[in-house]
């Protein structure tokens, strides 16, 4: 009996010692490279944003930050990978608005958007622009609306795949115009943009991040900006917002946020949030983001609670848009 008590006491002491050592262990975080999982293909808007962020995070984290593209199923494959990852702060997710819209698009998700992630803060907001092939006769939104009405049911609207930012913006556009268009999904932004430039499709609602170079090169026509405010860029200075041009209350911004697996230690989350805040002050990052028409987040959405509350609100807003459209990803 005494031997059993002595053994139990030894085990208890060992457990208590190991638990007391945990905060000290996390104090060394990070002591190896951190991976940012991007659930979309390399070369797209979200990938560009993640790579710029990775560079800005190196200094405050004191470690190499690697970008790993895990694309597929509208971002759900990459998100599921992070949800299942070890909760140690070394595997993070950079995702856009699609994290909030997936629950309405997919009947079954391999993760719970609100329960399976720790929210670290928003990075930016990316306005989209409505662009068209250069051979379209319409030169402004009023002319485009008439052309769409006259071509009811025959207008091809490209997107980068179901659940992509361009797909979501397209749904909102059709609802605002009260016109049904033929959605043409591609496996990524690049092939969709290639076909728009080539004239194989008519229109696309795409993030400014990716569209600005094509607009500046006069490879596409631009009809309006999706955000509440105009973009402070030379190539878009005279381009009105879609709301100004006649689509009242039209407001679509594609935000990006950073997430960790559920259960990541509070000490690690605090370090990651502090590093994110520091990274968003980096002059090089600010310059790169602004050159693409992006706005870095500086408000309450940089906190875990503010970030999560915003995602919940977006889930409700986009859930209605998607339900009204009748579209699903399955």
Secondary structure, 3 states (H helix, E strand, C coil): CHHHHHHHHHHHHHHHHHHHHHHHHHCCCCCCCEEEEECCCCCCHHHHHHHHHHHHHHHHHCCCEEEEECCCHHHHHHHHHHHHCCCCCCEEEEEECHHHHHHHHCCCCCCCCCCCEEEEEEEEEEEEEEEECCCCCCCCHHHHHHHHHHCCCCCEEEECCCCCHHHHHHHHHHHHHCCCCEEEECCCHHHHHHHHHHCCCCEEEEEHHHHHHHHHCCCCEEEEECCCCCCCCHHHCCCCECCCCCCCCCCCEEEEEEEEECCCCHHHHHHHHHHHHHHCCCHHHHHHHHHCCEEECCCHHHCHHHHHHHHHHHHHHHHHHHHHHCCCCC
